[in-house]
Amino acid sequence: MSQIQSATLRYNEQGTPVSNVFDDVYFSNESGLDETQFVFLHNNQLPERWQQLPKRCFHVIETGFGTGLNFLVCWQAFRQFRAAHPEARCQQLHFSTFEKFPLTLDDLTQALTAWPTLRELVAELLAQYPRPFAGCHRLQFDQGAVTLDLWLGDIKDNLPALPLANRADAWFLDGFAPSKNPDMWQDSLFSGMARLSGPGTTVATFTSAGIVRRGLQSAGFQVKKVKGFGRKREMAVGVIAAGAPQTTHPDGEDVITLVGGGISAILTALALVQRGRPVRLLCKDGTVAQGASHNRQGALYPQLQTSFSPVSRFHASAYSFGCRRYRELLRSFDFPQQFCGVLTLACTEALAQRQTKIQRESAWPVGFFQALDAQACSDIAGLSLPYGGLFYPDGGWIAPQRFCQAALAWLMQQPQFSFYANTEVKTLQQGAEGWMLSTSTGQINSRQLVLCNGVDLTQFASTRHLPVNQVRGQVSHVGAPQMATLRTVICHQGYITPADTADFAGEHCVGATFDRTSRDTVTTATDDESNLALVNTVLQQPTWFADATVKSAKTGLRATVPDHLPIAGEVDKGLYVLGGLGARGLLFAPLLAEHLAAGLCQQPLPLPDELHQLVSAARFDKLRLAP
């Protein structure tokens, strides 16, 4: 995939933005907002269809994001609908859209100043507007009630990448006019629409051009021309005729059982509860985050490969979504965090060469990372550093244990959530009605079961084939007065966090050891000495670390996989797993929890098929046959 090129635009005499590439307006000179309401909402029978919808989530697919006006108008209408109809079954709007030439943040900000009635929504969109690299960027609003999937890149590449589960209820067939943008209005567009549509799917478009009407007919739509907006004589609408009633599993009746108590279990519970699903969480401990998620602080940043490979894209997508997700959750509950950026130092020749290759990869957008010399790294860190490196400005640190505890407190206030502490699952047995769990407190039956239980993931027959290993790690809590000026997370061959001054008297987290042989969770002085020695060795005896003393420590067992990728997906009918996150639970868990929850609720998935296969549990199916 090539680098995403930003749009270039100008403004005409009416103040309407015009694309320099396509020499066409982004919306009507008369009133873009009124045009959207008429062409796309009214002619897709919205909001009337929301009130009649027999499922929770309504999915719109749009073919040209542009200034985001169609999304904003649709979001505003849906927010008003939910306020007026709290009893309606439909309580979620999912809006998938494509853009080959996204506006820069500055241009988008200027273009949307034209709509003061949308000011609040515009501010929220701008706050989450992603750095432009190819693929799907999922943005969530109104505590998960509204989701925007912004697919950047050529629609000819991205439309086929949408999983079949991402079927549309309505199409907003937008984009520049067929005469201005013929590359989009091709057979591949209409065949993609056919694949992602079903009985009752509607379409509306501003154009009535013959090539468009014929393309829609070839996709199975019954098409007709109707009056266009304003002075435009005609536009086209269509619908796929309803067939026999579809038999779908009710989206929200059965309780989903989660097993675990760490970051992956908590984020999966949040993603499901925000979709209205009843959830029970079984935790073997007295409360959450007592295993690998019990650390005081953890770093949030991607581990990129030297090319724009599927693994790099997965890391970047997880990082980008995770940064947005944690910020969005701060609207619901508070937890210690600091989005202060992360410095990854080129502290070996191999790392320096790797970072040079990463810098040369043109697919990464400006600002996603910054390549800095040693002096610039020192300036950002607030400490003298001997190496240059890559700085990820959007990253930082999260307090995983306190995040989990705060999230649990919020979840306990939700009527569809229940928490079972001190409940250890002993055995699983598959039956006609789902899964029977034998626990330390009794029997539980569940049609849908998700295992998020870390190093205990493989204790059952259905998961025993998964190659999950245990790696012991110890983090030291260090007091170092001369290090108080540290302003960002430093990653060398270990890591150092800025002090958490609010809760732990200015102590820093310094880590972490990797021990593949021990399962002992008792902290040791030897490991503390190793963590301190690593800083002194790699960073060349920094003077600001000379007074470092260990105040306390924590140790835990990480669940790792040989290919260094997590495992997410179905392993048996109704049995799902989310695990193998290794030392990157904070990075991987938000996106994978979202992906798993969307699939369980039969809603659009955030990962394209290629990335889904990368982390799928199915990649280890062949190991089931191993002796």
C-alpha positions in Angstrom: 0.0 0.0 0.0 1.2 3.5 -0.8 1.3 6.6 1.3 -2.0 8.3 1.8 -2.1 11.6 -0.1 -4.0 14.5 1.6 -6.6 16.4 -0.3 -5.8 19.9 -1.6 -8.7 22.3 -1.9 -9.7 25.8 -2.5 -12.9 27.8 -1.8 -15.2 29.1 -4.5 -17.1 32.4 -4.5 -19.9 30.8 -2.4 -17.4 29.7 0.3 -17.8 26.1 -0.7 -14.7 23.8 -0.6 -13.6 22.6 -4.0 -11.3 19.6 -4.6 -8.2 20.6 -6.7 -7.8 17.0 -7.8 -11.4 16.5 -9.1 -12.4 20.2 -9.7 -15.7 19.5 -8.0 -17.4 20.8 -4.8 -17.5 18.8 -1.6 -21.2 19.7 -1.1 -23.9 21.8 -2.6 -23.4 25.6 -3.0 -27.0 26.1 -1.9 -26.7 24.2 1.4 -24.7 21.1 2.0 -26.4 20.3 5.2 -29.9 20.5 3.7 -28.6 18.5 0.7 -27.4 15.7 3.1 -30.7 15.6 4.9 -32.7 15.4 1.7 -30.5 13.1 -0.5 -29.2 10.7 2.1 -31.4 10.7 5.1 -34.9 11.4 3.7 -34.3 9.2 0.7 -33.1 6.3 2.8 -36.2 6.7 5.0 -34.3 7.9 8.0 -35.0 8.3 10.9 -38.3 6.4 10.3 -36.4 3.1 9.7 -34.5 3.4 13.0 -37.8 3.2 14.9 -38.9 0.1 13.0 -35.5 -1.7 13.1 -35.8 -5.1 14.8 -32.1 -5.1 15.7 -29.8 -2.9 17.9 -27.4 -1.5 15.3 -28.1 0.3 12.0 -25.2 0.2 9.5 -24.6 3.0 6.9 -21.9 2.6 4.3 -20.8 5.8 2.5 -18.5 5.9 -0.5 -16.9 9.3 0.1 -16.2 10.9 3.5 -15.0 14.2 2.2 -15.6 16.8 4.9 -17.5 14.4 7.1 -20.7 16.4 6.6 -22.9 13.4 5.8 -21.6 11.5 8.9 -22.1 14.5 11.2 -25.7 15.1 10.0 -26.5 11.5 10.4 -25.0 11.4 13.8 -27.0 14.5 14.9 -30.2 12.9 13.6 -29.5 9.6 15.4 -28.7 11.4 18.7 -32.0 13.2 18.4 -33.8 9.9 17.6 -32.3 8.1 20.6 -33.4 11.0 22.9 -36.9 10.9 21.5 -37.2 7.1 21.4 -35.3 5.5 24.3 -37.6 2.5 24.0 -36.6 1.7 20.4 -34.7 -1.4 19.7 -32.2 0.5 17.5 -29.7 2.2 19.8 -26.5 2.1 17.8 -25.4 3.8 14.6 -22.4 2.3 12.7 -21.1 4.5 9.9 -18.5 3.0 7.5 -17.0 5.4 5.0 -14.1 5.6 2.5 -11.7 8.3 1.5 -8.8 8.2 -0.9 -7.7 11.8 -0.3 -8.5 12.8 3.3 -8.5 16.4 4.3 -5.8 17.6 6.6 -6.9 18.4 10.2 -6.5 22.1 9.5 -8.5 22.0 6.2 -11.2 19.9 7.9 -11.5 22.3 10.7 -11.9 25.2 8.3 -14.4 23.4 6.1 -16.7 22.5 9.0 -16.9 26.0 10.4 -19.7 26.6 7.9 -22.1 24.6 10.1 -22.6 26.2 13.6 -25.5 23.8 14.4 -23.0 21.0 14.3 -20.3 22.7 16.4 -20.4 20.2 19.3 -20.2 17.1 17.0 -17.5 18.7 14.9 -15.3 19.3 17.9 -15.6 15.7 18.9 -14.8 14.5 15.4 -11.8 16.8 15.2 -10.5 15.6 18.6 -10.4 12.0 17.3 -9.5 12.6 13.6 -6.7 10.0 12.9 -3.3 10.4 11.5 -3.7 9.2 7.9 -2.3 5.8 7.1 -4.0 3.2 4.9 -6.7 1.0 6.5 -9.6 1.2 8.9 -9.7 3.8 11.6 -12.5 3.2 14.1 -13.7 6.2 16.1 -16.4 5.9 18.8 -18.7 8.6 20.2 -21.6 8.9 22.7 -20.2 6.1 24.9 -20.2 3.7 22.0 -23.6 4.5 20.6 -22.1 5.9 17.4 -19.1 4.3 15.6 -17.3 5.7 12.6 -15.1 3.4 10.5 -13.0 5.7 8.3 -11.3 3.5 5.6 -8.4 5.5 4.1 -7.1 4.5 0.7 -8.6 3.6 -2.7 -12.1 2.2 -2.3 -11.2 -0.3 -5.0 -8.8 -1.8 -2.4 -10.7 -1.2 0.7 -14.3 -2.2 -0.2 -13.3 -5.9 -0.9 -11.4 -5.8 2.5 -14.6 -5.3 4.4 -15.6 -8.5 6.1 -18.9 -10.0 5.0 -20.3 -9.4 8.5 -20.1 -5.6 7.6 -23.4 -5.7 5.6 -25.1 -2.4 5.0 -28.6 -1.4 5.9 -28.3 1.8 3.8 -25.8 3.2 1.3 -24.9 6.8 1.0 -23.5 6.7 -2.5 -21.5 9.9 -2.5 -18.3 11.1 -4.0 -17.4 13.5 -6.8 -19.6 13.3 -9.9 -19.0 10.3 -12.2 -17.7 12.7 -14.9 -15.1 14.1 -12.5 -14.2 10.9 -10.7 -14.7 8.0 -13.1 -12.2 5.7 -11.3 -14.6 5.3 -8.4 -17.7 4.6 -10.4 -16.6 1.3 -11.8 -18.1 -2.2 -11.8 -15.9 -3.1 -8.8 -17.9 -0.6 -6.7 -21.2 -2.1 -7.6 -20.1 -5.7 -7.2 -18.8 -4.7 -3.8 -22.1 -3.2 -2.9 -23.8 -6.4 -4.0 -21.6 -8.4 -1.7 -22.3 -6.2 1.3 -26.1 -5.8 0.8 -29.1 -7.9 1.5 -32.9 -7.8 1.4 -34.1 -4.4 2.5 -30.8 -2.6 2.0 -31.5 0.8 0.5 -29.3 3.2 -1.5 -29.5 6.9 -2.3 -27.2 9.0 -4.5 -27.2 12.6 -5.7 -26.7 11.5 -9.3 -29.1 10.0 -11.8 -26.4 9.2 -14.4 -27.1 6.1 -16.4 -23.8 4.4 -15.5 -24.8 4.6 -11.8 -28.4 3.4 -12.3 -27.2 0.5 -14.4 -24.5 -0.4 -11.9 -27.0 -0.4 -9.0 -29.4 -2.6 -11.0 -26.5 -5.0 -11.6 -26.0 -5.1 -7.8 -29.5 -6.2 -7.3 -31.2 -2.9 -6.5 -34.6 -1.9 -7.8 -33.7 1.6 -8.9 -35.8 4.7 -9.7 -35.3 8.3 -10.3 -36.8 10.9 -8.0 -36.7 14.7 -7.6 -33.2 15.9 -6.8 -32.1 18.5 -4.2 -32.8 22.1 -4.9 -32.4 23.0 -8.6 -31.1 19.5 -9.4 -33.9 17.8 -11.4 -33.2 14.2 -10.6 -31.4 11.8 -8.3 -31.5 8.0 -7.9 -32.7 5.7 -5.1 -32.9 2.0 -4.8 -33.8 -1.0 -2.6 -33.0 -4.7 -2.7 -36.4 -6.4 -2.6 -37.2 -8.2 0.7 -37.1 -12.0 0.4 -38.0 -14.6 3.0 -37.6 -13.4 6.6 -34.0 -13.8 7.6 -33.3 -16.0 10.7 -30.7 -14.2 12.7 -29.7 -14.8 16.3 -31.2 -12.1 18.5 -28.6 -9.5 19.3 -28.9 -8.9 23.0 -30.9 -11.6 24.7 -28.3 -14.2 25.8 -25.8 -13.5 28.6 -22.2 -13.7 27.4 -19.9 -15.2 30.0 -16.3 -13.9 30.3 -13.6 -15.7 32.2 -10.7 -13.5 33.4 -9.9 -10.4 35.4 -7.2 -8.6 33.5 -7.1 -5.8 30.8 -8.5 -8.1 28.0 -11.5 -9.3 30.1 -12.3 -5.8 31.3 -12.1 -4.2 27.8 -14.2 -7.0 26.3 -16.8 -6.5 29.0 -16.9 -2.7 28.3 -17.2 -3.3 24.5 -20.1 -5.7 25.1 -22.0 -3.7 27.7 -21.8 -0.6 25.6 -23.5 -2.7 22.9 -26.3 -3.5 25.3 -25.3 -7.1 25.8 -25.8 -8.7 29.2 -22.4 -9.9 30.6 -21.2 -12.0 33.5 -17.6 -11.8 34.4 -16.0 -14.7 36.3 -12.8 -13.9 38.1 -10.8 -16.4 40.1 -9.4 -13.7 42.4 -11.2 -11.5 44.9 -11.1 -8.6 42.5 -9.7 -7.7 39.0 -6.2 -7.1 37.8 -4.3 -9.5 40.2 -2.3 -11.2 37.5 -0.3 -9.8 34.6 -2.5 -6.6 34.6 -1.5 -5.6 38.1 1.3 -3.3 37.1 1.3 0.3 38.2 2.2 1.7 34.8 2.5 0.3 31.3 3.7 1.9 28.1 1.4 2.4 25.1 3.3 2.4 21.7 3.6 0.2 18.6 6.4 -2.1 17.5 6.7 -1.4 13.8 8.4 -3.7 11.3 10.7 -2.1 8.7 8.0 -2.3 6.0 4.3 -1.5 5.9 3.6 -5.2 6.5 0.4 -6.7 7.9 2.1 -7.0 11.3 3.1 -3.3 11.2 -0.5 -2.3 10.1 -1.9 -4.3 13.0 0.4 -2.7 15.5 -0.4 0.8 14.1 -4.1 0.1 14.1 -4.1 -1.2 17.6 -2.0 1.8 18.8 -4.1 4.4 17.0 -7.4 2.8 18.2 -6.0 2.2 21.7 -5.0 5.9 22.1 -8.5 7.0 21.1 -10.3 4.3 23.2 -8.6 5.1 26.4 -9.2 8.8 25.9 -12.9 8.2 25.2 -13.3 6.0 28.3 -12.0 8.9 30.4 -15.4 10.4 29.7 -17.0 7.5 31.6 -14.6 6.9 34.5 -11.2 8.3 35.6 -7.9 6.4 35.8 -4.3 7.4 36.1 -2.6 8.0 32.7 -0.4 10.4 30.8 -0.4 10.8 27.1 3.2 12.2 27.2 4.6 10.3 24.2 7.0 7.4 24.1 10.7 7.5 23.1 12.1 4.3 21.6 15.9 4.8 21.6 18.3 3.4 19.0 20.5 2.0 21.7 22.2 -0.7 19.5 23.5 -0.6 15.9 20.7 -3.1 14.9 18.0 -0.9 16.4 19.5 2.2 14.6 19.4 0.4 11.3 15.9 -0.8 11.9 14.7 2.7 12.8 16.3 4.1 9.7 14.4 1.6 7.5 11.1 2.5 9.3 11.7 6.2 8.6 12.1 5.4 4.9 8.8 3.7 4.7 6.6 6.3 3.0 3.3 4.8 4.2 3.6 6.3 7.6 2.0 9.8 7.9 3.8 12.9 9.1 3.6 13.1 12.9 2.9 9.4 13.5 6.5 9.3 14.8 9.4 11.7 14.8 13.0 10.7 14.1 15.2 12.6 16.6 18.9 12.9 17.4 20.3 12.4 20.9 19.9 16.1 21.8 16.3 16.3 20.6 15.5 13.1 22.6 17.1 14.6 25.7 15.1 17.8 25.2 11.8 15.8 25.0 12.6 13.5 27.9 13.9 16.2 30.2 17.0 14.1 30.9 20.3 13.7 29.1 20.2 10.6 26.8 23.1 9.2 24.7 21.0 8.1 21.7 18.6 9.3 19.2 15.5 7.4 18.4 11.8 7.5 17.3 9.3 9.5 19.3 5.6 8.5 19.3 3.8 11.7 20.4 0.4 10.1 20.8 1.5 7.4 23.2 2.3 7.4 26.9 1.5 5.4 29.9 -1.6 3.9 31.4 -2.1 2.4 35.0 -3.5 -1.0 34.1 -4.5 -2.2 37.5 -6.2 1.1 38.4 -7.8 1.2 34.9 -9.3 -2.2 35.5 -10.5 -1.3 39.0 -12.1 1.9 37.8 -13.7 0.2 34.8 -15.1 -2.5 37.1 -16.7 0.1 39.3 -18.4 1.7 36.3 -19.5 -1.7 35.0 -21.0 -2.6 38.3 -23.4 0.4 37.9 -24.7 -1.1 34.6 -27.8 -3.2 35.0 -26.8 -5.8 32.4 -23.4 -6.6 34.1 -22.7 -9.0 36.9 -19.4 -9.8 38.6 -18.5 -13.2 40.2 -15.4 -12.8 42.3 -13.5 -15.9 43.7 -15.0 -18.0 41.0 -12.5 -20.3 39.3 -13.5 -22.3 36.3 -12.5 -26.0 36.8 -13.9 -27.6 33.6 -15.7 -26.8 30.4 -18.2 -29.1 28.7 -19.9 -28.5 25.4 -23.6 -29.3 25.2 -26.6 -28.8 22.9 -27.4 -25.5 24.6 -23.8 -24.1 24.7 -21.2 -24.5 27.4 -21.4 -25.8 30.9 -18.9 -24.4 33.3 -18.0 -26.2 36.5 -16.7 -23.5 38.8 -15.5 -23.3 42.4 -18.9 -21.8 43.3 -21.2 -24.0 41.2 -22.4 -24.7 37.6 -23.0 -22.1 35.0 -24.4 -22.5 31.5 -23.7 -20.1 28.7 -24.3 -20.1 24.9 -21.4 -17.8 24.3 -18.2 -18.0 26.3 -15.0 -15.9 26.1 -11.8 -16.9 27.8 -9.6 -14.0 28.7 -7.7 -15.7 31.4 -4.1 -15.1 30.5 -1.7 -17.9 31.3 -4.7 -20.2 32.3 -6.0 -20.1 28.7 -4.8 -23.5 27.7 -6.1 -25.5 30.7 -9.2 -26.8 28.9 -9.5 -29.4 26.2 -10.7 -27.0 23.5 -7.8 -24.6 24.0 -5.0 -27.0 24.9 -3.5 -26.9 21.4 -2.9 -23.1 21.5 0.9 -22.5 21.9 0.7 -20.1 24.8 3.8 -19.9 27.0 4.4 -18.3 30.3 7.2 -15.7 30.7 7.9 -14.3 34.2 8.6 -10.6 34.5 9.4 -8.2 37.3 9.0 -4.5 37.4 10.9 -2.4 39.9 9.4 0.7 41.6 12.3 3.2 41.8 12.8 6.4 43.6 15.3 8.7 41.9 15.1 12.4 42.8 17.4 13.4 39.9 15.0 11.7 37.5 12.0 13.8 38.6 12.2 15.9 35.4 11.4 12.9 33.2 8.6 13.9 30.9 8.0 10.9 28.6 8.3 7.1 28.6 11.8 5.9 27.6 12.1 2.5 26.0 15.7 1.2 25.6 16.1 -2.5 26.1 13.8 -2.0 29.0 11.6 0.9 29.9 11.3 3.8 32.4 8.1 5.7 33.1 7.7 9.3 34.3 6.8 9.4 38.0 3.2 8.8 39.0 3.2 11.7 41.4 -0.4 11.4 42.4 -0.4 7.9 44.0 3.1 6.7 44.5 5.2 9.6 45.9 7.0 10.1 42.7 8.2 6.6 42.1 9.1 5.4 38.5 8.5 2.0 37.0 11.7 0.4 35.7 11.5 -2.8 33.9 11.2 -5.5 33.0 12.8 -8.9 33.3 12.0 -11.8 31.0 12.4 -15.3 32.5 11.1 -18.2 30.5 12.0 -20.8 33.2 10.5 -19.6 36.4 6.8 -19.6 37.4 7.5 -18.0 40.8 5.5 -14.8 41.4 7.6 -13.8 44.5 9.7 -10.7 43.8 13.5 -11.0 44.1 16.3 -8.6 44.8 18.2 -10.2 42.0 15.6 -9.1 39.5 15.6 -5.6 40.9 19.4 -5.4 40.5 19.0 -6.6 36.9 16.5 -3.9 36.1 18.8 -1.2 37.5 21.9 -2.6 35.9 20.1 -2.6 32.5 19.5 1.1 32.7 23.1 1.8 33.7 24.6 -0.5 31.0 22.4 0.6 28.1 22.2 4.3 28.9 25.9 4.5 29.9 25.7 5.2 33.6 23.4 8.3 33.5 24.1 10.7 36.3 20.3 11.2 36.8 20.1 7.5 37.8 22.9 7.5 40.3 20.7 7.9 43.3 18.1 5.3 42.1 16.8 3.0 44.9 14.2 0.3 44.7 11.2 0.9 46.9 9.1 -2.1 45.9 8.4 -4.4 43.0 5.8 -6.5 41.2 6.1 -9.7 39.3 3.7 -11.5 37.0 3.4 -14.2 34.3 2.9 -13.0 30.8 1.1 -15.2 28.3 3.1 -15.2 25.1 2.9 -16.8 21.6 5.9 -17.9 19.5 4.9 -15.7 16.6 4.6 -12.7 18.9 1.0 -12.0 17.9 -2.1 -12.3 20.1 -4.9 -14.8 19.7 -8.4 -13.6 19.2 -11.4 -15.5 17.9 -13.6 -18.6 18.0 -12.0 -22.0 18.9 -15.2 -24.0 19.1 -18.8 -23.2 18.5 -19.7 -20.5 20.9 -16.3 -20.6 22.6 -13.9 -17.6 22.0 -10.5 -16.6 23.3 -8.6 -13.4 23.7 -5.1 -14.0 24.9 -1.4 -14.3 24.2 -1.0 -10.6 24.6 2.5 -10.9 26.1 3.9 -7.6 27.3 1.6 -5.7 25.0 -1.8 -6.0 26.7 -2.4 -2.3 26.9 -1.7 -2.0 23.1 -3.5 -5.1 21.8 -6.5 -5.4 24.1 -8.6 -2.4 23.1 -8.8 -3.2 19.4 -9.1 -7.0 19.9 -11.8 -6.6 22.5 -13.7 -4.3 20.1 -13.2 -6.8 17.3 -14.4 -9.8 19.4 -17.4 -7.9 20.8 -18.5 -6.7 17.3 -18.4 -10.3 16.1 -20.3 -11.6 19.0 -23.0 -9.0 18.4 -23.1 -9.5 14.6 -21.9 -5.9 14.0 -19.3 -4.5 11.6 -15.8 -5.6 12.4 -12.9 -3.2 12.7 -10.2 -5.5 11.3 -10.1 -6.3 7.5 -10.0 -10.0 6.7 -6.2 -10.0 6.2 -5.5 -8.6 9.7 -8.3 -10.8 11.2 -6.5 -13.9 9.9 -3.2 -12.6 11.4 -4.5 -12.9 14.9 -7.2 -15.5 14.5 -7.2 -18.6 16.7 -7.8 -20.6 13.5 -4.1 -20.2 12.6 -3.3 -22.9 15.1 -6.1 -25.3 14.1 -3.5 -27.7 12.6 -2.0 -28.1 16.1 -5.2 -29.9 17.2 -4.0 -32.9 15.3 -0.6 -32.9 16.8 0.1 -35.9 19.1 
